[in-house]
């Protein structure tokens, strides 16, 4: 599949990018090279290869959940730029 100038112009329009003539020409060549490189993957014989989600076997990478005591409120709020005894104070966002 070859990338044409029209393809680059269409994608830039969809992405709301304003590209110069030089950028369009450069991207047409560069994206064409990328697509040609990816097309090489179709030449690889994948018969008998099971699909995989990761290139490396991955097991559960999450730490186990452990109940721990939390910080005291005063210590948790110690570095807050603005706070009251209940929590952080932030500027109103919706004009209220």
Residue pairs with C-beta under 8 A, 6 or more apart in sequence:
1 35
1 39
2 32
2 35
3 28
3 31
3 32
3 35
4 28
5 24
5 25
5 28
7 28
7 31
8 19
8 24
8 27
8 28
8 31
9 19
9 24
12 18
12 19
12 24
12 27
19 27
70 76
73 85
77 83
77 87
77 88
80 88
80 89
82 88
82 89
82 90
83 89
